[in-house]
Amino acid sequence: MKVVIGYFQTDPFLNELRSEFPGVEFQPAATEEEQRLHIQDADIYLGVPSRDVFLAAEKLRWLHCPGTGVDRLMEIPEIADSDVVLTNARGPHTNPMADHAFGMILTFAHHMRELWDDQRARRWDLHKYNERMIELDGATMGILGLGGIGRAVARRALGFGMDVFGVDADATEAPVGVNEVWPPDRLDDLLKISDWFVVAVPYTAETDGIIDGRRIGLMKPGSYMIVLSRGGIVDEDAVVEALGTGQLAGVGLDVTAVEPLPQDSPLWGRENVIISPHVSALTPEMWEGRRQLFKENLRRFLANEPFLYVVDKKAGY
């Protein structure tokens, strides 16, 4: 049994794997050339292989994506059409991403950026903030996508006294913190009622550009948007326009359509935009959770037990 390690190539993790699974060969492969060579006779690949690397595999049975989004892998038709089981690491990222969302929300609601500027300038200006703070209690939050991230955001919103509604392709029983879950054909309705709108849906062919200029125009004047899951779901040109007219009062972006965000993007210079470089999940607990998840799935693979978090390659998540 051979596992090619294209990710998590630290000595401590490799030592853990070799100690816990003594009958398995673990082969780290840092470069694409090494990956093409070692995947040829591998049973398992940990990482996000290029198309050339995947096509070099001759006996691969399981591909584990160390992150959550598999959109890059789904762009490779040979992976999508193959019998290779694809799993991902959904779960460990959800809590820190939800925390990050509320960091952005509270920054907007209580003007934290201005307060920091005033503190650095040693300026005490009470009147500047009078009647400008925004209460979250009683506000309406709309969440697009009620997977792990969306549910974690909803639980936190419940603690702030917000009314939460969601749109999800699996519009079944509402999870904790969510008043109602609606099917995708009610996305327009969700946008119309949202004071705060959170994008937590996977990037797929169906969600590509789904929040366009028309839909942003449905939102309440002065509402806010937080984008967590993937760039490309929201039309960033339409966002810039809506920020300029006041249709949107603020936007928080942890992801963008092009990463890194180009230096000439007008998003950089806007005071009502918060940009973080796809870092919302990056806690030590998340990384450890992802390593432990791979080990658990490897144990299941060797014991011929069902995997955790098998990706539906037709759905793309």
VENQUIQUI-V450181 format. One record per pair of residues at least 12 apart in sequence whose ideal C-beta (glycine too) atoms are under 8 Angstrom apart, sorted by the first residue. I is the first residue (numbers start at 1). J is the second residue. If there is no record, write none. Layout:
i-><I/I>
j-><J/J>
This chain:
i-><1/1/1/1/1/1/2/2/2/2/2/2/2/2/3/3/3/3/3/3/3/3/3/3/3/4/4/4/4/4/4/4/4/4/4/5/5/5/5/5/5/5/6/6/6/6/6/6/6/6/6/7/7/7/7/8/8/8/8/8/9/9/13/14/14/16/16/17/17/20/21/21/21/24/24/27/32/32/32/35/35/35/35/35/36/36/36/37/39/39/39/39/39/40/40/40/41/41/42/42/42/43/43/43/43/44/44/44/44/44/44/44/45/45/45/45/45/46/46/46/47/47/47/48/48/48/48/48/49/49/51/51/54/54/54/55/57/60/61/61/62/62/62/62/62/63/63/63/63/63/64/64/64/64/64/64/65/65/65/65/65/66/66/66/67/67/67/67/68/68/68/68/68/69/69/69/69/69/69/70/70/70/70/70/71/71/71/71/71/73/74/74/74/79/80/80/85/85/86/86/86/87/87/87/87/87/87/88/88/89/89/89/89/89/90/90/90/91/91/91/91/92/92/92/92/92/92/92/92/93/93/93/93/94/94/94/94/95/95/96/96/96/96/96/96/97/97/97/97/97/97/97/98/98/98/98/98/99/99/100/100/100/100/100/101/101/101/101/101/101/101/102/102/102/104/104/104/104/105/105/105/105/105/107/107/108/108/108/108/108/108/108/109/109/109/109/110/110/111/111/111/113/114/114/115/136/136/136/136/136/137/137/137/138/138/138/139/139/139/139/140/140/140/140/140/140/140/140/141/141/141/141/141/141/141/141/141/141/141/141/142/142/142/142/142/142/142/142/142/142/142/143/143/143/143/143/143/143/143/144/144/144/144/144/144/144/144/144/144/144/144/145/145/145/145/145/145/145/145/146/146/146/146/146/146/146/146/147/147/147/147/147/149/149/149/150/150/150/150/150/151/151/151/151/153/153/153/154/154/154/154/154/155/155/156/157/158/158/162/163/164/164/164/165/165/165/165/165/165/165/165/166/166/166/166/166/167/167/167/167/167/167/167/168/168/168/168/168/169/169/171/171/184/187/187/188/188/191/191/191/191/192/192/192/193/194/194/194/195/195/195/196/196/196/196/197/197/197/197/197/198/198/198/199/199/199/199/199/199/199/199/200/200/201/201/202/202/202/202/203/203/203/203/203/203/204/204/204/205/207/208/208/209/209/209/209/210/211/211/211/211/211/212/212/213/213/213/213/213/216/216/216/216/216/216/217/217/219/219/219/221/221/222/222/222/222/223/223/223/224/224/224/224/224/225/225/225/225/225/226/226/227/227/227/227/227/228/228/228/229/230/231/231/231/231/231/231/232/236/236/236/236/239/239/240/240/240/243/243/243/248/249/250/250/250/251/251/251/252/252/252/253/253/253/253/253/254/254/254/254/254/255/256/259/259/260/261/261/293/293/296/297>
j-><23/24/25/43/44/302/24/25/27/38/41/42/43/44/17/24/25/26/27/42/43/44/45/46/298/27/29/35/38/39/42/44/45/46/47/17/26/27/28/29/46/47/29/30/35/45/46/47/48/49/53/46/47/48/66/46/66/290/291/294/28/30/291/26/28/291/295/295/298/295/298/299/302/298/302/42/50/52/53/47/49/50/53/56/52/53/56/56/53/54/56/57/60/56/57/58/58/59/57/59/60/59/60/61/62/60/61/62/63/64/298/301/57/60/62/63/64/64/66/294/64/65/66/65/66/67/72/73/63/73/76/78/76/78/79/78/84/84/84/85/84/85/87/301/307/79/84/85/86/87/86/87/88/89/294/297/86/87/88/89/311/89/290/294/88/89/93/290/88/89/90/93/148/88/202/203/229/230/317/86/88/311/316/317/202/203/204/230/316/86/204/313/316/313/313/314/307/310/310/311/313/297/307/308/309/310/311/309/311/289/290/293/294/309/147/148/309/148/289/293/309/281/285/286/287/288/289/290/293/148/149/281/286/148/149/151/152/152/285/280/281/282/283/285/286/149/152/153/228/254/280/281/149/152/153/155/156/156/280/228/254/276/280/281/153/156/198/226/228/252/280/153/156/160/226/252/274/276/136/196/224/226/252/252/274/134/224/249/250/252/272/274/133/134/135/136/133/134/129/132/133/271/128/129/129/157/160/161/162/196/160/161/162/161/162/163/162/163/195/196/162/163/164/165/193/194/195/196/153/154/157/162/163/164/165/194/195/196/197/198/164/165/166/167/190/191/193/194/196/197/198/164/165/166/167/178/197/198/200/166/167/187/190/197/198/199/200/201/210/211/233/166/167/168/199/200/201/202/229/166/167/168/170/175/178/181/200/168/200/201/202/317/200/228/229/166/168/198/200/201/175/176/177/178/198/200/228/166/175/176/177/178/176/177/177/177/176/177/196/179/177/178/179/178/179/180/181/182/190/193/194/178/180/181/182/190/181/182/183/184/186/187/190/181/182/183/184/201/183/184/183/184/206/210/215/215/218/215/216/218/219/218/219/220/220/219/220/223/220/223/224/223/224/225/226/219/223/224/225/226/225/226/228/211/225/226/227/228/229/233/234/228/229/229/233/229/230/316/317/229/230/231/232/233/316/315/316/317/316/233/232/233/232/233/234/235/233/225/233/234/235/238/235/238/235/237/238/241/242/235/238/239/242/247/248/242/247/242/247/248/246/247/246/247/248/249/247/248/249/248/249/250/251/252/239/248/250/251/252/251/252/251/252/253/254/255/254/255/280/255/255/253/255/256/257/258/259/257/256/257/265/267/251/267/266/267/270/270/272/273/272/272/272/273/274/272/273/274/273/274/276/267/273/274/275/276/276/277/278/279/280/278/275/277/278/277/275/277/308/309/308/309>
